[in-house]
Amino acid sequence: MAEENKANKLPRHAMPEQAAKVRARNFEEVPFGYSKETAMLEAGRCLRCSKPKCVEGCPVNVKIPEFVGLIADGDFIGAAHKLKETNALPAVCGRVCPQESQCESKCVLGKKGEPVAIGRLERFAADYERSQGRVELPQILPATGKKVAVIGGGPSGLTVAGDLIKLGHQVTIFEALHKTGGVLVYGIPEFRLPKAIVQAEVDYLKALGVEIIESYVIGQIETVDELLDRFDACFVGTGAGLPVFMKLEGENLNGVYSANEYLTRSNLMKAYLFPEYDTPIVKGKKVATFGGGNVAMDSSRTALRLGAEKSYIIYRRSLDEMPARAEEVHHAQEEGVEFLLLANPQRLIGNDKGWLTGVECVRMELGEPDESGRRRPQPVAGSEFVVEVDTVVVAIGNGPNPLVPSTTPDLKTNRWGNIVADPETGATSMPGVYAGGDIVTGAATVIQAMGAGKKAAAAMHQYLSGK
Amino acid sequence: MNRIVAKEEFSQNPGVKMMQIEAPRIARKAKGGQFVVFRLNETGERVPLTVADTDPEKGLVTIIFQEVGKSTMALGKLEVGDCLADFIGPLGKPTHMADYGTVLCVAGGIGIAPTHNIAKALKAHGNKVISIIGARTKELLFWEDKMRALSDELYVCTDDGSYGIHGLVTKVEQELLEKNRESGEINLVIGIGPPIMMKFVCKTSEPFGIETMVSLPTIMVDATGMCGACRVTVGGETKFVCVDGPEFNGHKVDFDEMLKRQTIYLEHEKVAVERFRHGAGCSCCECGGNV
């Protein structure tokens, strides 16, 4: 015990990463990950609380003290298996979860000093298992004969598929794009989440027996009602795939992108490798991204990597209200993204050929708190100014994709077009049809979608067992 | 999957080709006006093409394309038996079917392909179909026989007078709409072809107050509503061609904005075509880089 006590006193271990100046010009992953030694030292900091608060902070209730303990003991493969008992995508979550507001925010060590780096340890264990080429398949329960259709191969759909296949159900994922992974492949950039990792997680599900049909757009080629003729249950996890624009003058000028388009071109279609890859992208010299979330950070950092001399974030509130993870904001600042805070775009200015040349903004000041609890930004009269840019990325959010709701008349939606589903079970207005992730909640995080998938899978299992 | 089972070259310069793709589910489901997206291989881009015809029994989808960029040139190099990495569809909304009475279909160049599938559906629905098909020159015309078979009246024209009526499709459109003033039987005009031609089909029909539908061939990436690359302004509102269209009331479309948006990747396209010519060993030496 004496040794452990000493370990607790160690400061949290930093994760080595590419130097900011270097990485801002390449698409390789920013952090390198822990070494075995560092991982064991960091894991040794865990107090192994008898009533671990960290687990409560996790939407999929990963058995944190157990897996961290296994790392401390040097059983890295054991740690990876422990993670996979509750989390189908640990290598992904270790990278993109907002641990600082979830598990790590509850860590007792964080009260006086810094919490255990749970996310970095999760990433380490999952990466270790993959690098050993020893991905072990869990036991799969005897076949139930029940068939499940999962619509959308993003975080929630992959979670549902992983959970239900292990329970003995037959699972088919229908993915609209040509690659499975949803936002993990089209949205989150390579430098934050290497696509080989997503592919490995998808391959793992295939190895478990999940059938994946890509380039198959439910709502067009087949409706949910038609699927119910050949499946016993359906899960709809079609995501928040409809970009929101600001309805500004000039928003359809050449050089104005939605974040979805900008990131899809770069990530899914690999436009950063044009002309080796066929899909083009405008490599702007002066790029402004509108918004303050993680997607905005991803876009502004992608712009740098595509060769931008200037990459701005234009956000109407201040740094304190920014919804992006602190780590992402920090990474963006380090790489040279300039933050124009308390500024709101008013209109986009173009030349006679239809190309963007600038954005007119107005200065904002913060007033009284609004319904979100954040101080409401108000324009300062007469403070308009123009920023010269050739590319704009609008990253202010997404609405629900309409393809499934609009072709499924019995599926109840709310006034924004999100599917209405029970937050505890994912049950919708249609028997046998469940839903979760961004199509229900609106844009949220990967792990929240996975949490919804977990709950839906449990409820679907119950439904199928009683059928 | 996605195997090419038939190929025909309609024109050599510029290359216009027809292919039949084995895609049974799409063949059964696709309706007039809808489109597909193809991707050639792992490094390929996603390219939308409107369906020209389907054979649900045989499970075949017919596409017709002009070799204007790298992807269509590379597609044109494929032969019967080859497969496409992806062939996705049907996408977009089908043409709205109703009893219009008489429909005037105006098709220019490559636009004859989608017009065929739409006219076929309108005819099957019980409408009278009058068609005008036209192209720059005789060699670029195709499917005159198929259009004749499903049209109650067919007018064929070429810009250079090398075949049929000498003149633009809009000239014939104007004459037919003038004649129609008395009978008033034409209640819908459908105009499909190059954007500039569609713009003028709409300008021609507007004074007659006849509803005019156009099918917009905008740039797309996912083609499922996710990216907004295809956005156009229709009646002052931004619409996504992939999920709200591809057909819109042509009198409300901001064609000038759309024409500008079509130029976003011209420079990229030049680079890609140049690279393809050198890499893939160009066999179309007569084109003189005129693409």
Interface residues (C-beta under 8 A of the other chain):
Chain A: A176 L177 H178 Y186 E214 S215 Y216 V217 Q220 I221 E222 G241 L242 P243 F245 K247 E251 N252 N254 G255 Y257 S258 N260 E261 T264 R265 M269 K270 F274 P275 E276 Y277 D278 T279 P280 V282 K353 G354 N401 P402 L403
Chain B: R25 I26 K29 R39 L40 T43 G44 E45 R46 K70 S71 A85 D86 F87 I88 G89 P90 L91 V221 D222 T224 G225 M226 C227 G228 A229 R231 V232 T233 T238 V243 E257 K260 R261 T263 I264 Y265 H268 E269 V271 A272 R275
